């Protein structure tokens, strides 16, 4: 579940596991750009970590 919100007047994305998630993950444009620039490394991390579990 993804919502758009604001923090100190700046737009942010809020990602929740479900609508009752008490600890959502939120970030603004700077972190969003970092995520996009490193998406392949993030995918690799998830894949390798899941394979070990």
Rosetta blueprint (number, residue, H / E / L):
1 X L
2 X E
3 X E
4 X E
5 X E
6 X E
7 X E
8 X L
9 X L
10 X E
11 X E
12 X E
13 X E
14 X E
15 X E
16 X L
17 X L
18 X L
19 X L
20 X L
21 X L
22 X L
23 X L
24 X L
25 X E
26 X E
27 X E
28 X L
29 X H
30 X H
31 X H
32 X H
33 X H
34 X H
35 X H
36 X H
37 X H
38 X L
39 X H
40 X H
41 X H
42 X H
43 X H
44 X H
45 X H
46 X H
47 X H
48 X H
49 X H
50 X H
51 X H
52 X H
53 X L
